[in-house]
């Protein structure tokens, strides 16, 4: 197909998309910027019709694209449009909504259980050991700025705005996206770092600098997913129990459990035998701050290969039967809420 025919077909497709009306030769001439006569354009339109790319409604002298015309337009003729910064922000906020909702549900569950049990409660989402990048998307914002969107294989989406000193063309950004998706998808943190090191020796410095920016961001995003995000609720409930009436006795544990402290040391790992309930009594807890307490934990299935843990912290004198029953019900309910129904035998056990 000649270049002129392609320009005419593109003009007809884009005009018809805008107007939903058959397109005539005059509109094509204006849109395509062709310095030829209307007769020449009509002849080209007739050729495109015979080739199957255009159709002519019986009641009009204009033409509309056929399915084949749309296909050629999509494959070869259309420009890759740039989203506005506001559009990209709106899309990425929607993509992140799932994980934000997950955090809200987990946090709310911990607060409710703490109110029911009168003990402090912690909740956490624990990701699988190996997390990889599923896809990279790069969105141009300005000539020297783009947004990198990284989606991990557990459906978490992270994005970051990058500003670079030199102007970037759309073709350069598409090439960068292709390199990232061909070389770094399916790799975990360590594998991505190793792949980046190997790439440095045979990649142009300017291109490698851009690749490094996005890959470093992806590695950081994967690292965040492997960290336990822990919510704590109801810490002051400790003061309601005789063991902690003394502030000197209560303060170390309350400090340990506070949101401002390093709660990453809480025992969020479960039994190696795969059971959903785990009870650590007194000295069985590794941390000195928990040596006079008991921790009861239950797991639930979030989906996307992620597990959640909800745990109660209290004196070794706690009512284990009551706490485990409530924890078990909460965990089973959270599993069902996140779309992972339990086998019928498990449901019957808790009926």
C-alpha positions, -999 to +999 in steps of 0.1 A: +000+000+000+013+034-009+021+061+017-007+083+003-033+055+007-022+050+043-026+087+051-060+087+036-071+056+054-058+070+087-076+103+081-109+084+074-106+062+105-098+090+129-125+113+114-151+086+116-141+078+152-148+115+161-179+121+140-196+087+135-205+100+100-193+087+066-162+107+055-159+125+022-129+135+001-130+172+013-127+161+050-099+137+041-079+164+023-081+187+053-072+160+078-045+143+059-029+175+046-026+162+011-018+186-018-038+167-044-072+172-060-104+158-046-107+136-076-074+120-068-085+114-032-118+099-044-099+075-067-077+064-038-108+059-016-123+037-043-091+017-044-092+013-006-128+002-009-119-025-035-090-036-013-115-042+016-103-014+039-133+009+034-170+005+030-195+028+013-230+032+029-257+031+001-271+065+012-238+084+012-209+093-010-186+091+020-167+061+033-164+043+066-137+020+078-142-018+075-130-043+101-099-048+080-094-010+078-095-007+116-071-036+119-045-020+096-050+013+115-044-004+149-014-024+137+004+002+116-011+037+115-022+050+148+000+070+171+006+059+207-011+086+228+004+100+260-018+100+291-019+132+312-003+131+346-039+133+361-050+103+341-020+082+351-026+091+388-062+082+386-054+048+370-027+040+395-049+049+424-075+025+411-049-003+407-037+003+443-072+002+457-072-035+462-042-035+485-054-004+504-088-022+509-069-052+522-050-031+547-083-015+559-100-048+563-071-063+583-068-033+605-105-033+612-105-070+620-078-065+646-096-036+663-129-057+665-111-087+679-093-066+704-126-052+716-141-086+719-112-103+736-100-074+758-064-082+747-040-065+723-042-079+688-018-077+659-025-085+622-002-089+593-002-099+557+027-122+549+038-125+513+052-156+497+090-160+498+096-154+461+079-124+445+087-112+410+077-084+386+048-094+363+048-063+341+064-029+335+045+000+320+061+033+311+039+064+306+052+096+291+042+127+311+065+154+296+094+154+272+118+147+301+095+129+326+078+096+327+059+074+351+071+038+357+044+014+368+055-019+383+031-047+388+043-077+409+030-112+405+010-109+437-010-081+421+006-052+439+011-021+418+037+006+425+044+037+404+070+065+405+076+097+385+110+100+370+125+132+357+156+129+334+179+156+322+176+149+285+144+147+263+129+113+257+111+104+225+081+081+225+101+055+206+129+056+232+103+050+259+088+021+240+122+006+235+130+009+272+097-007+281+105-036+257+139-042+273+124-042+308+096-066+299+119-089+280+148-090+305+135-084+340+100-099+342+097-131+362+129-123+383+131-117+420+152-091+437+185-109+436+179-121+400+171-086+388+202-071+404+224-098+388+207-093+354+213-056+356+250-061+364+254-083+333+236-058+311+260-030+320+289-042+299+270-043+266+245-015+269+250+022+259+256+043+290+226+066+285+202+036+280+217+017+309+211+047+332+174+048+323+171+010+328+189+012+361+165+039+374+134+017+367+150-016+378+163-001+411+127+011+417+113-024+410+139-040+433+128-016+460+091-024+454+098-061+457+117-056+489+087-038+504+064-067+495+086-091+514+083-070+546+056-078+571+032-048+574+019-052+610-011-035+625-015-034+663-047-026+682-060-024+717-026-021+735-042-004+765-063-034+771-033-048+789-040-025+818-073-042+825-056-074+836-041-079+871-007-089+857-003-054+842-019-032+868+017-020+876+028+004+850+064-007+855+053-042+844+030-030+816+052-003+800+079-026+784+053-047+767+031-018+757+062+000+742+071-032+723+036-035+708+031+002+701+029+013+665+059+035+669+081+006+680+098-021+659+068-045+656+086-064+629+099-087+656+065-100+664+062-138+658+041-138+626+054-172+614+031-201+618+037-238+625+059-257+601+033-285+600+009-262+581-017-260+608-036-227+609-033-221+647-001-215+667+002-209+705+034-196+720+035-197+758+059-176+779+095-186+773+085-202+739+085-166+726+119-156+713+116-119+723+125-110+759+095-085+759+071-115+754+087-140+778+059-135+804+031-135+779+014-158+755+008-152+718-020-170+700-020-168+662-043-180+634-037-178+596-061-170+568-058-171+531-058-137+513-054-151+478-027-142+452-004-166+472-006-145+503-013-155+538-026-133+567-019-137+604-040-124+632-027-128+668-037-121+704-011-111+730-019-115+767-008-130+801+000-166+802-032-169+823-054-160+793-085-181+785-069-201+757-102-220+747-121-187+743-093-169+725-086-198+701-123-202+693-126-165+685-094-164+665-104-194+645-138-179+636-121-146+626-096-163+604-121-185+587-144-155+581-115-135+566-106-164+543-141-165+530-142-127+527-111-127+505-128-153+482-111-185+494-139-208+506-129-234+531-135-271+525-169-283+538-153-304+565-135-274+579-167-254+579-186-281+598-159-281+625-166-245+633-204-246+630 
